[in-house]
Amino acid sequence: MQILTSIGQALFTSFSMFWEILWPLILGFTLSGIVQAVVSHQAMAKALGGDRPVNLTLATLFGIASSSCSYAAVALARSIFLKGASFTSAMVFELASTNLVIELGIILVVLMGWPFMAAEFVGGILMVIFIAVIFRLTLTPKLVQMARAHAEKGLMGRMEGHAAMDMSVSGGSFFSRLLSPRGFTAVSNFFVMDWASVWVDIALGLLIAGALAAWVPNSFWNAFFFSNNPTIAKIEGPLVGPLVAVFSFVCSVGNVPLAAVLWRGGISFGGVVSFIFADLIILPILDIYRKYYSWRIMGYILLTFYVTMAAAGYVVEFLFQALGIIPQDRHVAAITEGVQWNYTSILNIVFLLLAAVLVIRFIRTGGIPMLRMMNTPEHDMAQHHG
């Protein structure tokens, strides 16, 4: 009976967090779908052919406009790299598309508070700058050639079909494209496909977060993160945060509930930020890097990304401390208060209706076959999707 009670408590906590972030997820993916509907993959690749500041700025903006699915971001990064983008621009695109996207910021505000959203965006920009500098100093033409030669082998990763589907609408002004029937269809396509690509990570993140919140006492986290020694905690946090993420197997927005549990447990502010950043170096994605670019390049990406994520965590920690805006309250309402009839429930109902409209449009315009092609290799997509 005690076991069933513990499982029930974990599931209830997971559902409480899901209910808290449901409307932000729907809103975020809708806004992301609107932006993606007017951005062409081909135009993206052409604009990212170098590693000058203008190319990296465009890579960042394209990343912000894309999906937050880490697997799709990694697949699309290889695609634009093979189409002519520089390796640095492709990696900057990856970082931006998982750390600077709209839905992530909204969820962080709702679940953890605006300072975490601000830290995520400031840290994301810092990572772009850091990785550009590190690559300029360490990335040799030989490594780039090795990465390109291995990428051309076309070994299968995940979500390649989703990444290869360029459903953007061209011709006319932004609003004319967006308000046209084709624009409505494109938004519905991106909305449903993005949900289909990340729902496993969201569900896994919520279940793990619920289990940790219900079963692991705060005393363990306090000891693990040296909460009683703030100086050591600030040093340890950005170093340990990415390592915890590597072995969590959770990426995309699914790691935000885990971040909330870690914050309640005592990890430093910079440690939380670096943990969220590290969804691009979890073990399954490292294996995809190995397939795409070779063992050596996978190791290079792991090392440079880890250094970048930890460095961004440290800078954010000290910057926000100097500004006096690091939250002192570690209480996370979604973990402790459960589902309540309030503005969250009302917004969930409203946005569920919006989601229903988009899903119906997706189905009526022949979207179901697209779902079956989400893991189709990119080189096979040409015969299915224009």
C-alpha positions as CSV (number, residue, x, y, z in Angstrom):
1,M,0.0,0.0,0.0
2,Q,2.9,2.4,0.8
3,I,4.3,1.7,-2.7
4,L,1.0,2.5,-4.4
5,T,0.7,5.7,-2.3
6,S,4.2,6.8,-3.3
7,I,3.6,6.1,-7.0
8,G,0.3,8.0,-6.8
9,Q,2.0,11.0,-5.2
10,A,4.6,11.0,-7.9
11,L,2.0,10.8,-10.7
12,F,0.0,13.6,-9.1
13,T,3.0,15.8,-8.8
14,S,3.8,15.1,-12.5
15,F,0.2,15.9,-13.6
16,S,0.3,19.1,-11.5
17,M,3.4,20.4,-13.3
18,F,1.9,19.4,-16.6
19,W,-1.3,21.3,-15.9
20,E,0.8,24.3,-14.9
21,I,2.7,24.4,-18.2
22,L,0.0,23.2,-20.6
23,W,-1.2,26.6,-21.8
24,P,2.4,28.0,-22.1
25,L,3.3,24.9,-24.2
26,I,0.3,25.4,-26.6
27,L,1.0,29.2,-26.8
28,G,4.7,28.7,-27.4
29,F,4.3,26.1,-30.1
30,T,1.6,28.2,-31.8
31,L,3.9,31.2,-31.9
32,S,6.8,29.0,-33.0
33,G,4.6,27.6,-35.8
34,I,3.7,31.1,-37.0
35,V,7.4,32.1,-37.3
36,Q,8.5,28.8,-38.9
37,A,5.7,29.1,-41.5
38,V,7.5,32.1,-43.1
39,V,11.1,31.0,-42.8
40,S,12.6,28.8,-45.6
41,H,15.2,26.1,-44.8
42,Q,16.9,26.8,-48.2
43,A,17.1,30.6,-47.5
44,M,18.5,29.7,-44.0
45,A,21.4,27.5,-45.5
46,K,22.3,30.2,-48.0
47,A,22.6,32.9,-45.3
48,L,24.8,30.8,-43.0
49,G,27.7,30.1,-45.4
50,G,30.4,31.7,-43.2
51,D,31.3,32.3,-39.5
52,R,31.4,36.0,-39.6
53,P,29.3,37.9,-37.0
54,V,26.5,38.5,-39.5
55,N,26.3,34.8,-40.3
56,L,26.3,33.9,-36.6
57,T,23.7,36.5,-35.9
58,L,21.4,35.1,-38.6
59,A,22.1,31.6,-37.3
60,T,20.9,32.8,-33.9
61,L,17.8,34.4,-35.3
62,F,16.9,31.3,-37.4
63,G,17.4,29.2,-34.3
64,I,15.0,31.4,-32.3
65,A,12.4,31.0,-35.1
66,S,12.7,27.2,-35.1
67,S,11.4,24.3,-33.1
68,S,12.7,23.6,-29.6
69,C,13.0,19.8,-30.3
70,S,16.6,19.0,-29.7
71,Y,16.6,16.0,-32.0
72,A,15.1,18.0,-34.9
73,A,17.5,20.9,-34.2
74,V,20.5,18.5,-34.5
75,A,19.1,16.9,-37.7
76,L,18.4,20.3,-39.2
77,A,21.9,21.6,-38.3
78,R,23.5,18.7,-40.2
79,S,21.1,19.4,-43.1
80,I,22.0,23.1,-43.4
81,F,25.7,22.2,-42.9
82,L,25.6,19.9,-45.9
83,K,23.7,22.5,-47.9
84,G,26.5,25.1,-47.4
85,A,26.3,26.5,-43.9
86,S,29.5,26.7,-42.0
87,F,30.0,24.2,-39.1
88,T,30.1,27.1,-36.6
89,S,26.9,28.5,-37.9
90,A,25.2,25.1,-37.8
91,M,26.2,24.7,-34.1
92,V,25.2,28.2,-33.2
93,F,21.8,27.4,-34.8
94,E,21.5,24.3,-32.6
95,L,22.2,26.3,-29.4
96,A,19.7,29.0,-30.3
97,S,17.0,26.6,-31.4
98,T,16.9,24.9,-28.1
99,N,17.7,27.7,-25.6
100,L,16.3,30.9,-27.1
101,V,13.0,29.7,-28.4
102,I,9.7,31.3,-27.4
103,E,8.0,28.3,-25.7
104,L,11.0,27.7,-23.4
105,G,10.9,31.3,-22.1
106,I,7.1,31.2,-21.5
107,I,7.3,27.9,-19.6
108,L,10.2,29.2,-17.4
109,V,8.2,32.3,-16.5
110,V,5.2,30.3,-15.5
111,L,6.9,27.5,-13.7
112,M,9.9,29.1,-12.1
113,G,9.7,32.9,-12.6
114,W,10.9,35.7,-14.9
115,P,14.5,35.7,-13.6
116,F,15.0,32.2,-15.0
117,M,13.6,33.2,-18.3
118,A,15.9,36.3,-18.4
119,A,18.8,34.1,-17.4
120,E,18.1,31.6,-20.1
121,F,18.0,34.2,-22.8
122,V,21.1,36.1,-21.5
123,G,22.9,32.9,-21.1
124,G,21.9,31.7,-24.6
125,I,23.3,34.8,-26.2
126,L,26.5,34.3,-24.1
127,M,26.8,30.7,-25.3
128,V,26.6,31.9,-28.9
129,I,29.5,34.3,-28.3
130,F,31.5,31.8,-26.3
131,I,31.2,29.0,-28.9
132,A,32.1,31.4,-31.7
133,V,35.3,32.4,-29.9
134,I,36.2,28.8,-28.9
135,F,35.6,27.5,-32.5
136,R,37.6,30.4,-33.9
137,L,40.6,29.4,-31.7
138,T,40.3,25.6,-31.9
139,L,38.3,24.4,-34.9
140,T,40.7,23.5,-37.7
141,P,39.9,23.1,-41.4
142,K,40.8,19.4,-41.0
143,L,38.1,18.9,-38.3
144,V,35.5,20.6,-40.5
145,Q,36.5,18.5,-43.5
146,M,36.3,15.3,-41.3
147,A,32.8,16.4,-40.1
148,R,31.6,17.1,-43.6
149,A,32.9,13.8,-45.0
150,H,31.3,11.8,-42.3
151,A,28.0,13.8,-42.5
152,E,27.8,13.0,-46.2
153,K,27.5,9.3,-45.4
154,G,23.9,10.0,-44.3
155,L,23.8,7.8,-41.2
156,M,20.4,7.9,-39.5
157,G,19.7,10.0,-36.5
158,R,16.3,11.0,-35.1
159,M,13.6,13.3,-36.4
160,E,15.3,13.7,-39.7
161,G,12.1,13.6,-41.6
162,H,10.6,16.3,-39.4
163,A,13.7,18.5,-39.8
164,A,13.7,18.0,-43.6
165,M,10.1,19.1,-44.1
166,D,10.2,22.7,-45.3
167,M,6.5,23.7,-44.9
168,S,7.1,27.4,-45.0
169,V,5.0,29.7,-47.2
170,S,6.6,32.0,-49.7
171,G,5.3,35.0,-51.8
172,G,3.6,38.1,-50.5
173,S,3.9,40.0,-47.3
174,F,4.3,38.4,-43.9
175,F,0.6,38.9,-42.9
176,S,-0.7,37.9,-46.4
177,R,1.2,34.6,-46.1
178,L,0.2,34.1,-42.5
179,L,-3.5,34.8,-43.0
180,S,-3.9,32.8,-46.2
181,P,-5.3,29.2,-46.2
182,R,-1.8,27.9,-47.0
183,G,-0.4,29.9,-44.0
184,F,-3.0,28.5,-41.7
185,T,-2.2,25.0,-42.9
186,A,1.5,25.5,-42.4
187,V,1.0,26.8,-38.9
188,S,-1.1,23.7,-38.0
189,N,1.5,21.5,-39.6
190,F,4.3,22.9,-37.5
191,F,2.2,23.0,-34.4
192,V,1.3,19.3,-34.6
193,M,4.7,18.1,-35.8
194,D,6.6,20.0,-33.1
195,W,4.3,18.5,-30.4
196,A,4.8,15.0,-31.9
197,S,8.6,15.5,-31.8
198,V,8.8,16.5,-28.1
199,W,5.9,14.9,-26.3
200,V,8.1,11.9,-25.3
201,D,10.7,14.2,-23.7
202,I,8.0,16.3,-22.0
203,A,6.3,13.2,-20.6
204,L,9.6,11.7,-19.5
205,G,10.7,15.0,-17.9
206,L,7.4,15.3,-16.0
207,L,7.5,11.7,-14.8
208,I,11.1,11.9,-13.7
209,A,10.5,15.3,-12.0
210,G,7.5,14.0,-10.2
211,A,9.3,10.9,-9.0
212,L,12.3,13.0,-7.7
213,A,10.0,15.5,-6.0
214,A,8.0,12.8,-4.3
215,W,10.6,10.3,-3.4
216,V,14.0,12.1,-2.9
217,P,14.1,14.1,0.3
218,N,15.4,17.7,0.2
219,S,18.2,16.7,2.6
220,F,19.8,14.6,-0.2
221,W,19.7,17.5,-2.7
222,N,21.0,19.9,0.0
223,A,24.0,17.7,0.7
224,F,24.6,17.0,-3.0
225,F,24.6,20.7,-4.0
226,F,26.4,21.9,-0.9
227,S,23.4,24.2,0.0
228,N,24.9,25.0,3.4
229,N,28.0,26.4,1.8
230,P,27.0,29.1,-0.7
231,T,30.5,29.6,-2.0
232,I,31.1,25.9,-2.9
233,A,27.5,25.7,-4.2
234,K,28.1,28.5,-6.7
235,I,31.4,26.9,-7.9
236,E,29.9,23.4,-8.1
237,G,26.5,24.3,-9.7
238,P,27.5,25.2,-13.3
239,L,29.9,22.3,-13.4
240,V,27.5,19.6,-12.1
241,G,24.3,20.9,-13.8
242,P,25.3,19.8,-17.3
243,L,26.6,16.5,-16.0
244,V,23.2,15.8,-14.4
245,A,21.6,16.7,-17.7
246,V,23.8,14.3,-19.7
247,F,22.5,11.3,-17.8
248,S,18.9,12.5,-17.5
249,F,18.1,11.5,-21.1
250,V,15.6,14.4,-21.2
251,C,15.9,17.2,-23.7
252,S,13.9,20.1,-25.2
253,V,11.4,21.8,-22.8
254,G,11.0,18.5,-20.9
255,N,14.0,19.4,-18.7
256,V,12.3,22.5,-17.3
257,P,10.3,20.5,-14.7
258,L,13.5,18.7,-13.7
259,A,15.2,22.1,-13.4
260,A,12.4,23.2,-11.0
261,V,13.0,20.1,-8.8
262,L,16.7,20.8,-8.7
263,W,16.2,24.4,-7.8
264,R,13.9,23.4,-5.0
265,G,16.6,21.0,-3.9
266,G,19.3,23.6,-3.6
267,I,21.3,23.8,-6.8
268,S,22.7,27.2,-7.5
269,F,21.1,29.7,-9.9
270,G,23.9,29.3,-12.4
271,G,23.7,25.5,-12.0
272,V,20.0,25.5,-13.0
273,V,20.7,27.6,-16.0
274,S,23.6,25.4,-17.2
275,F,21.4,22.3,-16.6
276,I,18.8,23.6,-18.9
277,F,21.4,24.5,-21.5
278,A,22.8,21.0,-21.6
279,D,19.9,19.3,-23.5
280,L,22.3,19.2,-26.5
281,I,24.8,16.9,-24.8
282,I,22.5,14.2,-23.3
283,L,23.7,10.7,-24.1
284,P,21.2,9.9,-27.0
285,I,22.2,13.1,-28.8
286,L,25.9,12.4,-28.2
287,D,25.3,9.1,-30.0
288,I,23.7,11.0,-32.9
289,Y,26.7,13.3,-33.1
290,R,28.9,10.2,-33.4
291,K,26.8,8.9,-36.3
292,Y,26.6,12.3,-38.0
293,Y,30.2,13.5,-37.6
294,S,32.4,10.7,-36.2
295,W,33.7,9.9,-32.7
296,R,36.3,12.6,-32.8
297,I,33.9,15.4,-33.7
298,M,31.4,14.1,-31.1
299,G,34.1,14.4,-28.5
300,Y,35.0,17.9,-29.7
301,I,31.3,19.0,-29.6
302,L,30.9,17.5,-26.1
303,L,34.0,19.3,-24.7
304,T,33.3,22.7,-26.3
305,F,29.6,22.7,-25.5
306,Y,30.2,21.6,-21.9
307,V,32.8,24.4,-21.4
308,T,30.4,26.9,-23.1
309,M,27.4,25.9,-20.9
310,A,29.3,25.9,-17.7
311,A,30.9,29.3,-18.5
312,A,27.5,30.8,-19.4
313,G,26.2,29.5,-16.1
314,Y,29.0,31.2,-14.1
315,V,28.6,34.5,-15.9
316,V,24.8,34.5,-15.4
317,E,25.2,33.6,-11.7
318,F,27.6,36.5,-11.0
319,L,25.8,39.0,-13.3
320,F,22.4,38.4,-11.8
321,Q,23.8,38.4,-8.2
322,A,25.4,41.8,-8.9
323,L,22.0,43.0,-10.1
324,G,20.3,41.5,-7.0
325,I,17.7,39.6,-9.0
326,I,18.4,36.0,-8.1
327,P,15.3,34.6,-6.4
328,Q,15.7,33.7,-2.8
329,D,12.4,31.7,-2.6
330,R,12.9,28.1,-3.7
331,H,9.3,27.2,-3.4
332,V,7.8,25.9,-6.7
333,A,4.0,26.1,-6.5
334,A,3.4,23.5,-9.3
335,I,5.2,20.9,-7.2
336,T,3.5,21.5,-3.8
337,E,0.1,23.0,-4.5
338,G,-1.4,20.7,-7.1
339,V,-4.2,21.5,-9.5
340,Q,-6.5,24.4,-8.6
341,W,-9.4,26.3,-10.3
342,N,-7.7,29.5,-11.1
343,Y,-6.4,31.5,-14.1
344,T,-4.2,28.6,-15.1
345,S,-7.2,26.3,-15.5
346,I,-9.1,28.9,-17.5
347,L,-6.2,29.5,-19.8
348,N,-5.7,25.8,-20.3
349,I,-9.3,25.4,-21.4
350,V,-9.0,28.4,-23.9
351,F,-5.7,27.1,-25.3
352,L,-6.9,23.5,-25.6
353,L,-9.7,24.8,-27.8
354,L,-7.0,26.6,-30.0
355,A,-5.0,23.4,-30.1
356,A,-8.1,21.5,-31.2
357,V,-8.7,23.9,-34.1
358,L,-5.1,23.5,-35.3
359,V,-5.2,19.7,-34.9
360,I,-8.4,19.5,-36.9
361,R,-6.9,21.7,-39.6
362,F,-3.8,19.4,-39.7
363,I,-5.9,16.3,-40.1
364,R,-8.3,17.7,-42.7
365,T,-5.4,18.9,-44.9
366,G,-3.7,15.5,-45.1
367,G,-1.3,15.8,-42.2
368,I,-1.5,12.3,-40.9
369,P,0.9,10.8,-43.5
370,M,3.5,13.5,-42.5
371,L,3.6,12.0,-39.0
372,R,4.6,8.7,-40.4
373,M,7.6,10.3,-42.1
374,M,9.1,12.1,-39.1
375,N,11.9,9.6,-38.8
376,T,12.4,9.1,-42.5
377,P,16.0,9.7,-43.6
378,E,16.4,13.2,-45.2
379,H,17.7,11.9,-48.5
380,D,14.4,9.9,-48.9
381,M,12.2,12.9,-48.1
382,A,12.5,14.5,-51.6
383,Q,10.3,11.9,-53.2
384,H,7.6,12.4,-50.5
385,H,7.7,16.1,-49.6
386,G,8.6,19.2,-51.6
